[in-house]
Amino acid sequence: MSGHSKWSQIKRKKAVTDSRRGQVFTKLIREITVAARHGGGDPNFNPRLRLAVDTAKAANMPAENIERAIKRGTGELEGVSYEEVSYEGYGPGGVALFIETLTDNAKRTVADVRHILDRHGGNLGTSGSVAWQFERKGQIYVDASRYHEEAVFEAATEAGAEDVSQEEGEFIVTTDLTAFQGVQEGLEAAGVEFTHAELTYLARNEVSVSGKEAEKLLRILNLLEENDDVQRVHSNADIDEAALAGSR
């Protein structure tokens, strides 16, 4: 729909100019620590850790920060133990929200999430209330100015990708969860460099929101993203871009 954007697109636009590097590093360190704790400290044998380290490097995190986070995860250094907790809820306009967190205090985190939702026209749901509206997928981003669409499409599909689309000057390669790493390797083997890769939740169907509802929803999404415990927020909203100015 013209003049509308998904929350994932809006987040990526914000990330280009977002100056809150310290907060970004905090979230990345938590992800690296938990990934190392669950799968070991070698990125070559731990796909989740490899993704987290690659993301941290792309954000220009110093190598020593990455190494310390890995050692905290493997127990070589003392550190806080984080728990993975997901929350489900609704925003204005009946928009579904799936919120991933890494926290050392689940009571604090759920209270923060509930407060943000309640204050701005949303509400916290029960487990399973909205998760069914999302699918776990991998997405790989390629700079569209560097490659022809046909070359990216061919390399991606041969490696097992489900879809290749183009948005905001990027090719977005979508994969099944099990094919995510293999498609990255296939692109690299074909000489196609990618700027970013992530595991995400994609909405099965989208809900259009505009006007005051869109402004309130954007306020909720921004406040959730600013919370240190919240790693990622997924929404099925198709947001009226005219609301962006009003949300600032």
RAZI-V883673 format. One record per residue. N is the residue number from 0. RES is the residue in one letter. BURIAL is # if it has 9 or more other C-alpha atoms within 8 Angstrom, else .. Layout:
n:N res:RES burial:BURIAL
n:N res:RES burial:BURIAL
This chain:
n:0 res:M burial:.
n:1 res:S burial:.
n:2 res:G burial:.
n:3 res:H burial:#
n:4 res:S burial:#
n:5 res:K burial:#
n:6 res:W burial:#
n:7 res:S burial:.
n:8 res:Q burial:.
n:9 res:I burial:#
n:10 res:K burial:.
n:11 res:R burial:.
n:12 res:K burial:.
n:13 res:K burial:.
n:14 res:A burial:.
n:15 res:V burial:.
n:16 res:T burial:.
n:17 res:D burial:.
n:18 res:S burial:.
n:19 res:R burial:.
n:20 res:R burial:.
n:21 res:G burial:.
n:22 res:Q burial:#
n:23 res:V burial:.
n:24 res:F burial:#
n:25 res:T burial:#
n:26 res:K burial:#
n:27 res:L burial:#
n:28 res:I burial:#
n:29 res:R burial:#
n:30 res:E burial:#
n:31 res:I burial:#
n:32 res:T burial:#
n:33 res:V burial:#
n:34 res:A burial:#
n:35 res:A burial:#
n:36 res:R burial:#
n:37 res:H burial:.
n:38 res:G burial:#
n:39 res:G burial:#
n:40 res:G burial:#
n:41 res:D burial:.
n:42 res:P burial:#
n:43 res:N burial:.
n:44 res:F burial:.
n:45 res:N burial:#
n:46 res:P burial:#
n:47 res:R burial:#
n:48 res:L burial:#
n:49 res:R burial:#
n:50 res:L burial:#
n:51 res:A burial:#
n:52 res:V burial:#
n:53 res:D burial:.
n:54 res:T burial:#
n:55 res:A burial:#
n:56 res:K burial:#
n:57 res:A burial:#
n:58 res:A burial:.
n:59 res:N burial:.
n:60 res:M burial:#
n:61 res:P burial:.
n:62 res:A burial:.
n:63 res:E burial:.
n:64 res:N burial:#
n:65 res:I burial:#
n:66 res:E burial:.
n:67 res:R burial:#
n:68 res:A burial:#
n:69 res:I burial:#
n:70 res:K burial:#
n:71 res:R burial:#
n:72 res:G burial:#
n:73 res:T burial:#
n:74 res:G burial:.
n:75 res:E burial:.
n:76 res:L burial:#
n:77 res:E burial:.
n:78 res:G burial:.
n:79 res:V burial:.
n:80 res:S burial:.
n:81 res:Y burial:#
n:82 res:E burial:.
n:83 res:E burial:.
n:84 res:V burial:#
n:85 res:S burial:.
n:86 res:Y burial:#
n:87 res:E burial:#
n:88 res:G burial:#
n:89 res:Y burial:#
n:90 res:G burial:#
n:91 res:P burial:#
n:92 res:G burial:.
n:93 res:G burial:.
n:94 res:V burial:#
n:95 res:A burial:#
n:96 res:L burial:#
n:97 res:F burial:#
n:98 res:I burial:#
n:99 res:E burial:#
n:100 res:T burial:#
n:101 res:L burial:#
n:102 res:T burial:#
n:103 res:D burial:.
n:104 res:N burial:.
n:105 res:A burial:#
n:106 res:K burial:.
n:107 res:R burial:.
n:108 res:T burial:#
n:109 res:V burial:#
n:110 res:A burial:.
n:111 res:D burial:.
n:112 res:V burial:#
n:113 res:R burial:#
n:114 res:H burial:.
n:115 res:I burial:#
n:116 res:L burial:#
n:117 res:D burial:#
n:118 res:R burial:.
n:119 res:H burial:#
n:120 res:G burial:#
n:121 res:G burial:#
n:122 res:N burial:#
n:123 res:L burial:#
n:124 res:G burial:#
n:125 res:T burial:.
n:126 res:S burial:.
n:127 res:G burial:.
n:128 res:S burial:#
n:129 res:V burial:#
n:130 res:A burial:#
n:131 res:W burial:.
n:132 res:Q burial:#
n:133 res:F burial:#
n:134 res:E burial:#
n:135 res:R burial:#
n:136 res:K burial:#
n:137 res:G burial:#
n:138 res:Q burial:#
n:139 res:I burial:#
n:140 res:Y burial:#
n:141 res:V burial:#
n:142 res:D burial:#
n:143 res:A burial:#
n:144 res:S burial:.
n:145 res:R burial:.
n:146 res:Y burial:#
n:147 res:H burial:.
n:148 res:E burial:.
n:149 res:E burial:.
n:150 res:A burial:.
n:151 res:V burial:#
n:152 res:F burial:#
n:153 res:E burial:.
n:154 res:A burial:#
n:155 res:A burial:#
n:156 res:T burial:#
n:157 res:E burial:.
n:158 res:A burial:#
n:159 res:G burial:#
n:160 res:A burial:#
n:161 res:E burial:#
n:162 res:D burial:.
n:163 res:V burial:#
n:164 res:S burial:.
n:165 res:Q burial:#
n:166 res:E burial:.
n:167 res:E burial:.
n:168 res:G burial:.
n:169 res:E burial:#
n:170 res:F burial:#
n:171 res:I burial:#
n:172 res:V burial:#
n:173 res:T burial:#
n:174 res:T burial:#
n:175 res:D burial:#
n:176 res:L burial:#
n:177 res:T burial:.
n:178 res:A burial:#
n:179 res:F burial:#
n:180 res:Q burial:.
n:181 res:G burial:#
n:182 res:V burial:#
n:183 res:Q burial:#
n:184 res:E burial:.
n:185 res:G burial:#
n:186 res:L burial:#
n:187 res:E burial:#
n:188 res:A burial:.
n:189 res:A burial:.
n:190 res:G burial:.
n:191 res:V burial:#
n:192 res:E burial:.
n:193 res:F burial:#
n:194 res:T burial:#
n:195 res:H burial:#
n:196 res:A burial:#
n:197 res:E burial:.
n:198 res:L burial:#
n:199 res:T burial:#
n:200 res:Y burial:#
n:201 res:L burial:#
n:202 res:A burial:#
n:203 res:R burial:.
n:204 res:N burial:.
n:205 res:E burial:.
n:206 res:V burial:#
n:207 res:S burial:.
n:208 res:V burial:#
n:209 res:S burial:#
n:210 res:G burial:#
n:211 res:K burial:.
n:212 res:E burial:#
n:213 res:A burial:#
n:214 res:E burial:#
n:215 res:K burial:#
n:216 res:L burial:#
n:217 res:L burial:#
n:218 res:R burial:#
n:219 res:I burial:#
n:220 res:L burial:#
n:221 res:N burial:.
n:222 res:L burial:#
n:223 res:L burial:#
n:224 res:E burial:#
n:225 res:E burial:.
n:226 res:N burial:.
n:227 res:D burial:#
n:228 res:D burial:#
n:229 res:V burial:#
n:230 res:Q burial:#
n:231 res:R burial:.
n:232 res:V burial:#
n:233 res:H burial:#
n:234 res:S burial:#
n:235 res:N burial:#
n:236 res:A burial:#
n:237 res:D burial:#
n:238 res:I burial:#
n:239 res:D burial:#
n:240 res:E burial:.
n:241 res:A burial:#
n:242 res:A burial:#
n:243 res:L burial:#
n:244 res:A burial:.
n:245 res:G burial:.
n:246 res:S burial:#
n:247 res:R burial:.
